Amino acid sequence: MGWLNDHINLISFIAAIIILVLTVTICWFYIKKMQTETNDGELTEHEWDGIREFHNDVPVGYLLALFGVLVWAIWYILFGYPLNSYSQIGEYNEEAQAHSQKFDTVYANLDSDKLKLMGEQIFLVQCSQCHGITAEGIDGKAQNLTHWGKVDGIMDTIRHGSAGLKNHEGEEYGAMPEGLLTEEKDIQAVAHYVMSEIVGDVGGKYDEELVKHGKALYHSEEIGTCFTCHGQNGEGVEGVGPSLQNYGKTEFLANVLKYGKKGNIGFMPSFEYLGLSNKEVEALQSFIASRHTIQ
């Protein structure tokens, strides 16, 4: 009977006994009443197929039971089981958070190869079902992540648009329509500019002429398709368009994992329930960034 040491279980057990006793008592009362009661009560004007309704007051027992339930509910919420008291879900969340902090501490100094290996293991278990074991998106069934954080990814977004991204509060940005730029050179130029000067991909090789042309297009008031939504420096506009400065980085990926994304291809659910640590998200980002476009 150790389960009775939990006061919530004990209260529930006592309440069940009381309900059972009341049910039996009331049923027995009305059974006896049906055996002895005569139908000499006052009838109302309501009639259905020759059957008229008795004019009965609300039973006192019903009112007392309703009042008792209301009092018990208020007591339960405020005193019996307050919101900040112990719960198994709360205990699990605390343990998961402590484990994540310990995990980040133990694996804080992983080299790039081990970090990538960790990310690959997470990807194969959690992501490959939709994006494929090589991250190419299984013939368009999901986003091709070999483009993620690269010029190809920016170009793909300009061509096909984007939808479903959310900010850090979970509020959805406006959708970006497809076809804002149609000339391939313009698309390539804006992608080179964004990756080179906004994202700051110092390791990439970008054509200076394309970067210059892309910068002019990005800030063009005639086109008005980039800086109006993403800001002059790609910092994003609240409620309109996300920051491009974080594109292809851990922070961007962490936000997508937290809130999911209902995009142009399909729906990616939130993975917040996994409780991935910061190091695990960083590892996943490292692995995805290492993928190369499949020819």
C-alpha positions as CSV (number, residue, x, y, z in Angstrom):
1,M,0.0,0.0,0.0
2,G,3.0,2.3,-0.5
3,W,1.2,4.1,-3.2
4,L,-1.1,5.7,-0.6
5,N,1.9,7.7,0.7
6,D,1.3,10.0,-2.3
7,H,-1.3,12.5,-1.0
8,I,-2.8,12.9,-4.4
9,N,-3.4,9.1,-4.7
10,L,-4.9,9.1,-1.2
11,I,-7.3,12.0,-1.9
12,S,-8.4,10.3,-5.2
13,F,-9.0,7.0,-3.4
14,I,-11.1,8.7,-0.6
15,A,-13.0,10.6,-3.3
16,A,-13.8,7.4,-5.1
17,I,-15.1,5.7,-2.0
18,I,-17.3,8.8,-1.2
19,I,-18.7,8.8,-4.7
20,L,-19.4,5.1,-4.5
21,V,-21.2,5.4,-1.2
22,L,-23.2,8.4,-2.4
23,T,-24.2,6.6,-5.6
24,V,-25.4,3.5,-3.8
25,T,-27.2,5.6,-1.2
26,I,-29.0,7.9,-3.7
27,C,-29.9,5.0,-6.0
28,W,-31.4,3.1,-3.0
29,F,-33.3,6.2,-1.9
30,Y,-34.9,6.8,-5.3
31,I,-35.7,3.1,-5.8
32,K,-37.6,3.1,-2.5
33,K,-39.2,6.4,-3.5
34,M,-40.4,4.9,-6.8
35,Q,-42.0,2.1,-4.9
36,T,-44.0,4.3,-2.5
37,E,-44.4,7.7,-4.3
38,T,-47.7,8.6,-5.9
39,N,-47.9,10.7,-9.0
40,D,-49.8,13.6,-7.5
41,G,-47.3,16.3,-8.2
42,E,-47.8,19.5,-10.1
43,L,-47.6,19.2,-13.9
44,T,-46.1,21.8,-16.2
45,E,-47.5,22.9,-19.6
46,H,-44.8,20.9,-21.4
47,E,-46.2,17.9,-23.2
48,W,-44.8,15.3,-25.6
49,D,-47.1,12.7,-27.1
50,G,-49.5,13.0,-24.3
51,I,-46.8,12.8,-21.6
52,R,-46.5,15.9,-19.4
53,E,-43.6,17.0,-17.3
54,F,-43.7,17.3,-13.5
55,H,-42.8,20.6,-12.0
56,N,-39.9,19.6,-9.8
57,D,-37.4,21.8,-8.0
58,V,-33.8,21.1,-8.5
59,P,-32.9,18.3,-6.0
60,V,-31.1,19.6,-2.9
61,G,-28.6,16.8,-3.2
62,Y,-27.6,17.9,-6.7
63,L,-27.0,21.5,-5.5
64,L,-25.0,20.3,-2.6
65,A,-22.9,18.0,-4.8
66,L,-22.3,20.8,-7.3
67,F,-21.3,23.2,-4.6
68,G,-19.0,20.6,-3.0
69,V,-17.3,19.9,-6.4
70,L,-16.7,23.6,-6.9
71,V,-15.2,24.0,-3.4
72,W,-13.1,20.9,-3.9
73,A,-11.8,22.1,-7.3
74,I,-10.8,25.5,-5.9
75,W,-9.0,23.9,-3.0
76,Y,-7.3,21.4,-5.3
77,I,-5.9,24.0,-7.6
78,L,-4.8,26.5,-4.9
79,F,-3.8,24.2,-2.0
80,G,-4.1,20.5,-2.7
81,Y,-2.0,20.5,-5.9
82,P,-0.6,24.0,-6.5
83,L,1.0,24.6,-9.9
84,N,4.5,24.8,-8.5
85,S,4.4,21.7,-6.5
86,Y,5.9,18.3,-7.3
87,S,4.9,16.4,-10.4
88,Q,6.4,13.5,-12.3
89,I,6.6,15.7,-15.5
90,G,8.3,18.4,-13.6
91,E,10.8,15.9,-12.1
92,Y,11.5,14.5,-15.6
93,N,12.1,18.0,-17.0
94,E,14.5,18.8,-14.2
95,E,16.4,15.6,-14.7
96,A,16.5,16.1,-18.5
97,Q,17.8,19.6,-18.0
98,A,20.5,18.4,-15.6
99,H,21.5,15.7,-18.0
100,S,21.8,18.1,-20.8
101,Q,24.0,20.4,-18.8
102,K,26.2,17.5,-17.7
103,F,26.3,16.3,-21.3
104,D,27.5,19.7,-22.6
105,T,30.2,19.7,-19.9
106,V,31.5,16.2,-20.6
107,Y,31.6,16.8,-24.4
108,A,32.6,20.5,-24.3
109,N,35.9,20.0,-26.0
110,L,35.2,17.6,-28.8
111,D,37.3,18.0,-31.9
112,S,35.6,18.7,-35.3
113,D,35.7,15.0,-36.4
114,K,34.1,13.7,-33.2
115,L,31.5,16.5,-33.2
116,K,30.6,15.6,-36.8
117,L,30.3,11.9,-35.8
118,M,28.0,12.8,-33.0
119,G,25.9,14.8,-35.3
120,E,25.8,12.0,-37.9
121,Q,24.4,9.6,-35.3
122,I,21.7,12.0,-34.3
123,F,20.8,12.7,-37.9
124,L,20.5,9.0,-38.8
125,V,18.2,8.3,-35.9
126,Q,16.0,11.5,-36.0
127,C,16.3,13.1,-39.4
128,S,17.1,10.5,-42.1
129,Q,13.6,9.1,-42.3
130,C,12.5,12.3,-44.2
131,H,15.8,13.8,-45.4
132,G,17.5,10.6,-46.4
133,I,20.7,9.1,-45.0
134,T,22.7,11.3,-47.3
135,A,20.5,14.4,-46.4
136,E,19.5,15.0,-50.0
137,G,15.8,15.0,-49.3
138,I,14.7,11.7,-50.9
139,D,13.9,13.1,-54.3
140,G,12.1,16.2,-53.1
141,K,10.1,14.6,-50.3
142,A,11.9,16.8,-47.8
143,Q,14.3,19.7,-47.9
144,N,17.7,18.9,-49.5
145,L,20.0,19.6,-46.6
146,T,23.2,19.3,-48.7
147,H,22.3,22.9,-49.7
148,W,22.0,24.0,-46.1
149,G,24.2,27.0,-45.2
150,K,25.6,27.3,-48.8
151,V,25.0,29.4,-51.9
152,D,22.8,26.7,-53.3
153,G,20.5,26.9,-50.3
154,I,20.0,30.7,-50.8
155,M,19.4,30.2,-54.5
156,D,16.9,27.5,-53.9
157,T,15.0,29.7,-51.5
158,I,14.9,32.6,-54.0
159,R,13.6,30.3,-56.7
160,H,11.0,28.5,-54.7
161,G,10.2,30.8,-51.8
162,S,10.0,30.0,-48.2
163,A,7.2,29.5,-45.6
164,G,6.7,28.4,-42.0
165,L,9.7,29.9,-40.2
166,K,9.1,31.1,-36.7
167,N,10.9,33.6,-34.4
168,H,12.2,32.8,-30.9
169,E,8.7,33.3,-29.5
170,G,7.1,30.9,-31.9
171,E,5.4,33.5,-34.0
172,E,5.4,32.8,-37.7
173,Y,7.1,35.1,-40.2
174,G,5.4,36.1,-43.4
175,A,5.9,33.7,-46.4
176,M,8.4,34.6,-49.1
177,P,6.9,34.0,-52.5
178,E,8.7,32.3,-55.3
179,G,10.0,34.1,-58.4
180,L,11.0,37.4,-56.8
181,L,14.1,37.2,-59.1
182,T,13.9,35.4,-62.4
183,E,17.3,36.0,-64.0
184,E,19.7,33.2,-63.0
185,K,22.6,35.6,-62.7
186,D,20.7,37.9,-60.3
187,I,19.7,34.9,-58.2
188,Q,23.3,33.7,-58.0
189,A,24.6,37.2,-57.3
190,V,22.2,37.8,-54.3
191,A,23.2,34.3,-52.9
192,H,26.9,35.2,-53.2
193,Y,26.3,38.5,-51.5
194,V,24.2,37.0,-48.6
195,M,26.7,34.2,-47.9
196,S,29.8,36.4,-48.3
197,E,28.9,39.6,-46.4
198,I,25.7,38.9,-44.4
199,V,26.3,35.4,-43.2
200,G,30.1,36.0,-43.2
201,D,31.2,32.7,-44.5
202,V,34.9,33.4,-44.4
203,G,35.9,30.0,-45.7
204,G,33.8,30.2,-48.9
205,K,35.0,31.3,-52.3
206,Y,32.8,34.0,-53.8
207,D,33.0,35.9,-57.1
208,E,33.7,39.6,-56.3
209,E,31.7,40.8,-59.3
210,L,28.7,38.7,-58.3
211,V,28.9,39.9,-54.7
212,K,28.9,43.5,-55.9
213,H,26.0,42.9,-58.2
214,G,24.1,41.0,-55.5
215,K,24.6,43.8,-53.0
216,A,23.1,46.3,-55.4
217,L,20.1,44.0,-56.0
218,Y,19.6,43.3,-52.3
219,H,19.5,47.0,-51.5
220,S,17.6,48.0,-54.6
221,E,14.5,50.1,-53.8
222,E,13.1,49.3,-57.2
223,I,13.1,45.6,-56.5
224,G,12.3,46.0,-52.8
225,T,12.4,42.3,-52.2
226,C,15.3,41.7,-49.8
227,F,16.1,44.5,-47.3
228,T,12.5,45.4,-46.8
229,C,11.9,42.0,-45.1
230,H,15.4,41.0,-43.9
231,G,16.8,44.4,-43.0
232,Q,19.6,46.5,-44.4
233,N,22.3,44.3,-42.9
234,G,20.3,41.0,-43.0
235,E,19.4,41.4,-39.3
236,G,15.8,40.6,-39.9
237,V,12.6,42.5,-39.4
238,E,10.4,41.6,-36.5
239,G,7.2,39.8,-37.6
240,V,8.1,40.1,-41.3
241,G,11.3,38.2,-42.2
242,P,14.0,36.3,-40.3
243,S,17.6,37.2,-39.8
244,L,19.9,36.1,-42.6
245,Q,23.0,36.6,-40.4
246,N,22.2,33.2,-38.6
247,Y,21.5,31.3,-41.8
248,G,23.4,28.0,-41.8
249,K,24.4,28.4,-38.2
250,T,23.5,26.5,-35.0
251,E,21.2,29.2,-33.7
252,F,19.1,29.0,-36.9
253,L,18.9,25.2,-36.8
254,A,18.0,25.2,-33.1
255,N,15.0,27.5,-33.7
256,V,13.7,25.2,-36.5
257,L,14.2,22.1,-34.3
258,K,12.3,23.8,-31.5
259,Y,9.2,25.0,-33.5
260,G,9.3,22.9,-36.6
261,K,8.4,24.3,-40.0
262,K,5.3,24.0,-42.2
263,G,7.0,24.8,-45.5
264,N,6.4,24.5,-49.2
265,I,7.3,20.8,-49.3
266,G,5.7,19.5,-46.2
267,F,5.4,19.7,-42.5
268,M,8.4,19.3,-40.2
269,P,7.2,18.7,-36.6
270,S,8.9,20.2,-33.5
271,F,11.7,18.2,-32.0
272,E,11.7,20.0,-28.7
273,Y,10.4,16.9,-27.0
274,L,13.9,15.3,-27.6
275,G,15.5,17.7,-25.2
276,L,18.6,18.0,-27.3
277,S,21.5,19.7,-25.5
278,N,23.3,22.7,-27.0
279,K,26.2,20.5,-27.9
280,E,24.0,18.0,-29.7
281,V,22.4,20.7,-31.8
282,E,25.9,22.0,-32.5
283,A,27.0,18.5,-33.5
284,L,23.9,18.1,-35.8
285,Q,24.7,21.4,-37.4
286,S,28.3,20.4,-37.9
287,F,27.3,17.2,-39.7
288,I,24.7,18.9,-41.9
289,A,27.2,21.6,-42.9
290,S,29.6,18.8,-44.0
291,R,27.2,17.4,-46.5
292,H,28.0,18.1,-50.1
293,T,25.6,18.5,-53.0
294,I,25.0,15.2,-54.8
295,Q,25.5,15.4,-58.5
